Amino acid sequence: MKKVILTALLFLPLSLFAQKFGHFDSSEIVKAMPEYAKSQTEIQNLSKQFEDEIKRMQDELTKKGQEYDRQHDSLPDNVKKRREQELQELYQRIQQTSNDDRDSLQAASANKMREITQKIVNAVKAVGDEGKYVYIMDVTGGIPYISKSLSEDVTKKIREKLGLK
């Protein structure tokens, strides 16, 4: 009996140090989320709106440029100068609008991904707490090595927490 108790006491500290590690693939989870598909559609629609606006402005610039070219020889110098300035200002507006649209598109995309990422983080925390994991790492993040034999793949559990199939 003493030997059994002594053996149990010897192995007790080892069980106390047993740690659970998990890993998951966030890219797989993100692609399965309906929020991701919806956000991609919204971003594409916004991009299309921006492209249409730029196209309209470029068409206007082309039209005014062609009109200027046709009338160039018959215009007084002060009118030529004014028209050239108008064309230059329109060109600068197109450039500024293009930059603003690009920034708006990036911000909208970042905001939508932030919401999706937060849902995943909450699900990872819940799985970690429930499963008593010490670490849960995302294999998508470029971690140099994860021993899949010593770490449990919790992607499925996270997907279930998010209500994904």
C-alpha positions in Angstrom: 0.0 0.0 0.0 2.8 2.4 0.8 4.4 1.7 -2.6 1.1 2.5 -4.4 0.8 5.8 -2.4 4.4 6.6 -2.9 4.2 5.9 -6.7 1.0 8.0 -6.9 2.8 10.9 -5.1 5.7 10.6 -7.5 3.5 10.9 -10.6 1.2 13.6 -9.1 3.6 16.4 -9.9 3.9 15.2 -13.5 0.2 15.4 -14.0 0.2 18.9 -12.6 2.6 20.0 -15.2 0.8 18.4 -18.1 -0.2 21.3 -20.4 -2.6 21.3 -23.3 -1.7 23.2 -26.4 -4.0 23.8 -29.3 -3.7 25.2 -32.8 -6.2 26.3 -35.5 -6.3 27.6 -39.0 -7.9 31.1 -39.0 -8.0 31.3 -42.8 -10.1 28.2 -43.0 -12.5 29.6 -40.4 -12.7 33.1 -42.0 -13.5 31.7 -45.4 -16.4 29.6 -43.9 -18.0 32.6 -42.1 -21.0 34.1 -43.8 -19.9 37.5 -42.5 -16.7 37.2 -44.7 -18.7 36.5 -47.9 -21.0 39.4 -47.1 -18.1 41.8 -46.4 -16.4 40.8 -49.6 -19.6 41.5 -51.6 -20.0 44.9 -49.8 -16.3 45.8 -50.5 -16.7 44.8 -54.2 -19.9 47.0 -54.5 -18.1 49.9 -52.9 -15.2 49.5 -55.2 -17.5 49.4 -58.2 -19.1 52.7 -57.1 -15.7 54.3 -56.8 -14.6 53.0 -60.2 -17.7 54.3 -61.8 -17.2 57.8 -60.3 -13.6 57.9 -61.4 -14.6 56.7 -64.9 -17.2 59.5 -65.1 -14.6 62.1 -64.1 -12.1 60.7 -66.6 -14.7 60.8 -69.3 -15.4 64.4 -68.5 -11.6 65.2 -68.6 -11.3 63.5 -71.9 -14.3 65.4 -73.4 -13.0 68.7 -72.1 -9.5 67.9 -73.3 -10.7 67.1 -76.8 -12.8 70.2 -76.9 -9.8 72.3 -75.9 -7.7 70.6 -78.6 -10.3 71.4 -81.3 -10.6 75.0 -80.3 -7.0 75.6 -79.3 -5.9 77.6 -82.3 -8.9 79.9 -82.3 -8.9 80.7 -78.5 -7.4 83.9 -77.1 -4.4 83.4 -74.8 -6.3 84.2 -71.6 -9.0 81.7 -72.4 -6.4 79.0 -73.3 -4.7 79.6 -70.0 -8.0 79.4 -68.1 -9.0 76.2 -69.9 -5.6 74.6 -69.3 -6.0 75.5 -65.6 -9.5 73.9 -65.5 -8.1 70.7 -67.1 -5.2 70.6 -64.6 -7.6 71.1 -61.7 -9.9 68.4 -63.0 -6.9 66.0 -63.3 -5.8 66.8 -59.8 -9.4 66.2 -58.5 -9.4 62.8 -60.2 -6.1 62.0 -58.5 -7.3 63.1 -55.1 -10.6 61.2 -55.5 -8.7 58.1 -56.5 -6.5 58.4 -53.4 -9.5 59.1 -51.1 -11.4 56.1 -52.6 -8.5 53.8 -52.1 -8.1 54.9 -48.5 -11.9 54.5 -47.9 -11.8 51.1 -49.4 -8.9 50.0 -47.2 -10.6 51.4 -44.1 -13.9 49.7 -44.9 -12.1 46.4 -45.5 -10.1 46.7 -42.2 -13.3 47.5 -40.2 -15.1 44.5 -41.6 -12.1 42.2 -40.9 -11.8 43.6 -37.4 -15.4 42.5 -36.6 -14.7 39.1 -38.1 -11.4 38.7 -36.2 -13.0 39.7 -32.9 -15.6 37.0 -33.3 -12.9 34.4 -33.9 -10.9 35.7 -30.9 -13.9 35.4 -28.7 -14.5 31.8 -29.9 -10.8 30.9 -29.4 -11.0 32.3 -25.8 -14.1 30.2 -25.1 -12.6 27.0 -26.5 -9.4 27.7 -24.5 -11.3 28.3 -21.3 -13.5 25.2 -21.7 -10.7 22.9 -22.8 -8.2 24.3 -20.2 -5.6 25.0 -22.9 -2.4 26.9 -22.0 -1.9 28.2 -25.6 -4.0 28.1 -28.8 -1.9 29.3 -31.8 -3.0 30.2 -35.3 -1.0 28.2 -37.8 -1.9 30.8 -40.5 0.3 33.4 -38.8 3.6 31.9 -40.0 4.6 30.1 -36.9 7.8 28.3 -37.8 6.9 24.9 -36.3 4.0 23.4 -34.4 4.2 19.7 -33.4 0.8 18.4 -34.4 1.4 15.3 -32.3 1.8 17.5 -29.1 -0.8 20.1 -30.0 -4.5 19.5 -30.6 -6.2 20.9 -33.7 -9.1 22.9 -32.3 -10.3 24.4 -35.6 -13.4 22.3 -35.6 -14.2 23.3 -32.0 -13.8 27.0 -32.9 -16.0 26.5 -36.0 -18.7 25.0 -33.8 -18.5 27.9 -31.3 -19.1 30.2 -34.3 -22.0 28.1 -35.5 -20.2 27.0 -38.7 -20.4 23.6 -40.2 
